[in-house]
Structures are given as C-alpha cells and as structure tokens.
Amino acid sequence: MIHTHYRWVIVAAGGLLGCIAIGAMFSLPVFLLPIAKDTGWSVTGVSTAMTIGFLAMAFASMFWGGLSDRVGPRPVVLAGSVLLAASLGLASVATSLVAFQFVFGLLVGVAAAAVFAPMMACVTGWFDTHRSLAVSLVSAGMGMAPMTMAPFAAWLVSLHDWRTSMQIIAVVVAVVMIPTTFLIRRPPALEAGGESLAEVDGAQEGMTTRDVMTSPQFIILCLTNFFCCATHSGPIFHTVSYAITCGIPMIAAVSIYSIEGLAGMGGRIAFGILGDRFGAKQILVLGLLAQAFGALAYVFAGGLASFYVVAAIFGFIYAGVMPLYAVIARENFPLRLMGTVIGGTAMAGSLGMALGPVAGGLIYDTFASYTWLYAGSAGIGIGAFLIAMTFKPVPKAQGALAAA
C-alpha cells in the first residue's frame, strides 16, 4: 500500500486542472451567439471550431499520453496549460473565421488534451487502494466544468464583449493552472524504478509499447470506449432540441441538461465506489447495458417531469462509467506506459463523441424526428456492452513472456 496522504493532493490538482481546462474549451457555446453577432460569422462556422476541437483532442491525447510516459506528467500538463492560456488569448483577437477555427478549434483542443490522459495516468499510479474512487473524483472535477466555468463565462459576457471575456478566462487559466501543475509528482513507483516498478506491475512489467498496442485487451478497451461515447454523445447534444420539439419551452429544456450534469457528478462517485468494491470491469459492463436502455428511455419522454427523470438516470449512468476505463487500463498494463494506454482510449472516446452531433443532425433532417437517434444510440450501446463482455484480463503468462 502507498502510505502517503499526498496522493489526495494529486487527485485535487487533477480535478481542478480538468475543470478549468475543459471549462475553458466548453465556454464556446456560451460565446457562440455573441461572437456571431459581433463578427458576422455564421453560427455554423463558429460551431465548427468545437468539432475541430473534439478531433484535435482525439488525436492529441495519445501524443500527450505517450510524452508523459517519457518525461513525466508535470512538464506535459504545464505545456498544455501555457498553450491553453496563449490559445484563448489569440482566439480573442482573431479577425477571420478561419483563424478563429484554427486557434480555438485546433490549438485549444490540443491544449485541453494535455490534461486528461497524463493526469488520469498519474492518479492511477498513486493508488493501489481506492483507485476507482480516486479516478472518479478527478473525472468529477472535470464534470464540474459546465456548472462552474460555463456560468462564469456567461457572467463575464453579460458585463463585457466576448473578446474581453475570453481574455479574462485566459488569465484565469494562466493564474490557476500553471501554479497548480507544480503540485503534480510522478507516482512513487516510477520515481523509484527498478524493483519498486517490477513490484507494482508484476508480470506486466516487461511489456513493450508494441505489446500493449497490439494486445486484444487494448483494442477491446478502445472499441468499447468509442461505442460507449458514440452512445451518449448524440443524446447529450440533441436532447435540448428534442425537448423543444416536444413542446417544452427553451429555458425549461436547457434545465434538462443541467439535471443530467448534476446527476453525472453523483454517478462518477457512486460508480467509483462500486468499482472498488465489485471490480471495475464488472461495473463497466453493467453500466454499459444500463446506458443503452437509458438512451432508449428518451423515446418515451414527453413532458418536462419525464425528461427530468430520464436525464437524471442517463446522466448518472453515462458519467459514472467513463472513469472506469482508466482503472481497467491500470489493472492490465504497465504503469510506465499508462499515459499511452489512457491516451489511446481517450482518442477512441473523443472520436465517438464527435460522431453523435453529426449523426443526430442527419437523422433529424431526414426523418423530422429524433426517435431514430435514441433508438440508434441504444443499439450502439448494446454493441458497447457486447464488446466489453469479451474483455479478459492480460494473462500473467503473457507479461512474463514479454519480460523474458
């Protein structure tokens, strides 16, 4: 057991960094209409920056994760924090839509990705007990972004123009995130190396990056995360619009999303505790099955009360399962390659997230109804459940053979 209280400092730092980084990126929906009104750029054009951001996060996750394996999480997260502050500052003075899409979409997305995989990898290495709970708490910090940074951005833009507001957020990123990165330390086993690392990794210690990337376990984790995120991304992005088509007023419809987010906070912690008690893989499999039926339940929602109930259940489930991927990764792969593994699964998840908004829009334009979006999401969710069922832990003999 790692006898130190400092591991909880790592958890707190990870939650704070994730909250501000993700919150800064997700301030764009708040600034969307003010930007379009001030510049004359189309809403679609400005929104495209968010899609670019998702794709940038996807492909940067593995790069940052692999780099953190080599140089440690602190330099990577520090570089991401500096890049994020600079990118927000540059985006605030962009004079063309293409420049804004490049800076806010590509650079901000790349910068935000520097936090998730390195911090998740770092936290998993600090804990040999309560690991699921610790990872879930970091994830919960990231989940706080819509309830903290988004209202902060809305307050700023009510007092200032969008450019000044974005510059203030850039300053907050620099003032809070950069100093916080200096609290991050490598897990003790990585610092000690040698026998300590062999002790925590056991038979997995000798696995190479190629062993990991070609293993069925890594491929199954990535596929599961892709289908898992594709399951909930459509419902997350389109539920407000769906509620409006059901006759629910705009303000009330937006509150459905808030209920979903609040329930997700509880889900992350509850699933973390359950993962520690019953095993992360078992809880993930059950959660994926429940998520599929949660998505389907939206088909039967009509009034505001029923939307609230479904949103609370769905948010609790989909947010709860997400941190478990990092726990399963740590249980099956070497600590020294954890950034690469979590970066790879994060890349798959981000690609799944990018699919939902586009697919949902196409379905609605084709059928003038969202029914098939939720039915399709449920089908994809069943696929995620079935893929996860095939996951088997890395055999001890495989790790021993790689070490020989």
N, C-alpha and C positions, 0 to 999 in steps of 0.2 A: 504494500500500500504506500502511496505517496503521502508522507506525513508532512504536509505543509498547508497553511491557510492561503498561501499566495495564489494557489490555483483559482480561488474565487475572485481574486483581483483580475486575473486573465479573463474570466467569464464576464465580469462587469465591464472591462475595457472593450471586449469583443461586442457586447450588446450596445454600448454607447457608440462605438465606431460604425457598426452596422446601421444603427438607427439614423445617424446623420448622413452617412453615405447614400443609403437607399432613399432616405427622405429628400435629399438634395436632388436626386435624379427624378423622383416622383413629384417634385414641385412643378414639373412641366404642365400637367393637366390643370393646375391652379392658374398658371400664367397663360394658358392656351388662348383664351378669348382676348385678354388684354394685349398680348403680342400681335394677334391677328388684326385687332382694331387699330393699334398704333402703327403697324408697319404696312398693312395692306396685303400681307402674305395670307394665303388660304389656310383655313383650319386644317385641311388635309395635309398641306405642305408642312405646317408646324408639327402636326401629329406624327408625321413620318419620322421625325427626329427620335421619337420614342421607340418606333420599330427598329430603327438603326441602332439605338441604344441596347435593345434586347439582344440583337445579333452580335453587337460588339462585346457585350458581357459574355455571351456564349463562347465566342472564340478566344477571348482573352482569359477566361477562367483557367483553362489548362496551362497557358503560358505562365500566369502568375503563380498558380499552384506548384508547377514544376520548379520555378525560380525560388519559391520559398523553401522547397526541399534542399536546394543547394546553398542558399545564403541565409536562411532563417526568415521567420515571418516579419520581424520588425522592419528591416530595410524595404521589404516589398510593400507593406502597409503604409510606411512612411512615404514611399514614392507615389503610391496611389493617392494618399491624402494631399500631397503637394500638387499632383496633376489634377485632382478634382477641384481644388480651390482655383487653380490657374484656368482650368477649362470653363468653370462657371463665370469667372471674370471676363474671359474672352468672348463667351457666348453673349454676355450682356451688352457688348459693344458691336456685335455682328451687324453688318449693314446690308447683307443679302441673305435670302432664304437658304441658298446652297451653303454659305459659310456657317449659318446657324445650325443647319442639319449636320454638317461635318463636325463642328466643335461640340455642340450639345449631344448629338447622337453618338458619334464615334468616340470622341475623347472622354466625355463624361461616362459613357458606358464602359470603356476600358478601365477608367479610374475606379469606378464602383466595384468592378470585378476583382480588384486587388485586395478587397477586404474579405469577401465571403470565404473563398477556398482556403487562403492562408490562415484565417482566424479559426475556422472550423477544424482544420488540421491541427493547429496549435492546441486548441482546447481538448481534443480527443487524446492528445499525448500527455496532458497534465492529469488525467483522471484514469484510475483503474477501478474506482467505485463511483457510483452516481454519474456515470458517463452520459447516459441518455438524458438525465435531468440537466446536466451542465450544458450540453449541446443545445438542448431545447431552450434554455434560458438565453443563450446567445441569439438563437433564432427569434425568441420572443422580443429581444431588444430591437432586432431588425423589423419585426412586425409592429413595433410601436411607431414606426415612421409615419403611416397615414394619420395617426392620432396626435402626433406632435409636430412634425415638420410641415405637414400639409396645412394645418390651421395657422401655423406661424407664417407660412408663405402667403396665405390668404389675408392675414392681418397686415403684413407688410405691403401687399399690393393695394390694400384699401387706403393706405397712407401715402404711398409713393408710386411712381411709374414702375413698370415691370423691370426696366434696366437697373434702376437703383435697388429694387427689391432683390434681384438676383445677385447683385454685387454684395449686398448685406449678407446673403446666405453664403457667398464665397468667403467672406470674412469669418463667419461663424465656423465654417468648415476648417479654415486655417487655424483659428484660435483654439478650437476644441480638439479637433482630430490630431493635428501634428503633435502637440504635447502628450496626448494620450498614447500615441504609438510607443513612447519611451517606457511605458509600463509593461510592454509585451516582452516576454522572455521565451526562449526555446524550452520545450519540455525537458525536465532534468535528465531523462534517459538519453536524449540527443546530445545534451551538453557533456554528459559523462562519456558516452560512446562505449566501445569495447564490450565488456561483459554486461554492463547495465543494459545496453541496447539489445544484446542477444537474449537477456533475461526477459525483457518485456515482449519481444517479438517471437521468441521460441523458434519453432521450425520455419516460420515465415521469414526470418531474418535474412536468409540468403537469397531471397527472390530479387530478380533484377527488374528494371522498368519494363523490359520486353516481356518477362514472365507475367507481370501484372497486367499489361495492356492486352495480352493475348489470352488471358485466363477466362474461362466461361463465367466466373463469378463477376469480373469487372464488366464484361459485355452485358450480362443479365442486369446488373445494377443500373448501367447506363440506359438500357432499353426500358426498364421499369420506370426510371425517373422521367424519361421522355414521355411515355404514355400517361404516367401519373399527372405530369404538368399539363399535357395536352387535354386531359380530362377536365381539369378545373379552370384552365385559362379562359376558355370560351364563356362559361358561366360567370366568372369574375368580371370580365369586360362587358358583357352584354345584359346582365341581369337588370341594371337600372333601366335600360332601354326597353327590355321585355316588360318590366313592371308598368312603364308608361303606356305601352300598347295595351295593357290590361285595364287602363283607366285610372291608374294611381297617379296623383299629382307629382310633379317633378321633385319638390322638396322632400316629400314623403318617400319617393323612390330612392333618392340619394341616401336616405337614412337606412335603407335596407343594406347598403354596402357597409355602413358603419357597424351595424349589428353583426354582419359577417366578420368584420375585422376584430371586434371585441371578443366574439366567441372564439376566434382563432387564437387569441392570447391564452385563453384557458386551455384550448386544445393542445398547444405546444407543451405546456407544463404537465397536463394530465397524461399525454402520450409519453412524455419523458419518464415520468414516474412508473407508468405501466411497462415501458421498455426495460427499465432497470429490474423490475420485478419478474416479468414473464419472458423477457428476451426481445430484442429489437426486431428480429426477423418475423417472429410470430405476430407482434403487434402491427408491424407494417402490412403484412398480408391481410389481416383482418380489417385494418384501416382502409386499404385499397378497395376491398369489396364493399365496405360501407360507403366509401366515397362515390362509387358507381351508382348506388341506389340513391344517395343524396342528390346527385346531379339529376337523376330521373325525377325526383320528387318535385322539382321546379315545374314540370309539365302540369302538375295538379294544383299548383298555387294560383290563386285568383285575387283574393282580397289582400289588403295590407297585412292583416294578422297572420295569414297563412304564409305570406312571403317572409315575414319576420321569423316564423318557426323554422321554415326550411333553410333560410340564410344562417340562422344560429347553428343548426345541426351541420350544415355543409361546411361552414367556416371552421367549426370546431374540428371536423374530421380532416379536411384537406391541409389545414395549417399544422395539425398535430402530426401527420405522417412525415412531413418534409425533413425535420431534423434527424430522423431515424436512419436515413441513408448514410450520413457521416459516421454514425455509430457502427453500422454494419461494415462499412469500409474499414474502420479501425480494428474490428474483430477479425478481419480476414487478410489484411495486407500490412506490410512493414511500416512502422512509424516514420522511418526516414523517407518513405515515398508517399506519405499521406496527402501532401499538397497536390501531387499529380493525380492521385486517385479521386480525391474530392473535387479537384478542378475538372476532371473528366466527367464526373456525374453531374456537376453543376452545368457544364456545357450542354449536356444532353437535356437537362431540365429547362434551360433557357430557350433552347430550340423548340421544345414542346410548348413553352409559354408563348412564343412568337406565332405559333400555329393557330391558336384559338381565336384571337380577334379577327383575323382574315377569314378563317373558315366560317365563323359566326355571321360575319357581314355578307358573305356569299350566299349562305343558306337563307338569310332573311330576304335578300334581294331576289332570290329565286322563288321562294315559296311564300313570301309575305307573311311569314310566321317563324317564331323561334322554337317551335316544338321539336323539329328535327335536330336543332343544335343540342338540346338537352338529351334527346334520345341517343344521338350520336356520341355525345360525351359519356353517357352511361355505357355504351358499347365499348368505347376506348378504355373506360375504367375497368371493365371486365377483362379486357386484354391485359392491362397492367397487373391485375390480380393474378391472372393465369401465368404470366411471365414470372412474377415474383415467386409463385409456387414452385417453380423449377430451380430456384436458388438453393445451392448446397454449399456449406462452408468449405473453404480451401482445405483439402486433405493435408494432414500433418506430414504425410509421406512426400507430398509434392514440395513443401517447403524444405524438407530435409534433403531431397534430391537436388534442389537448386543450390543448397548450401554446400553440397559435396564437391 
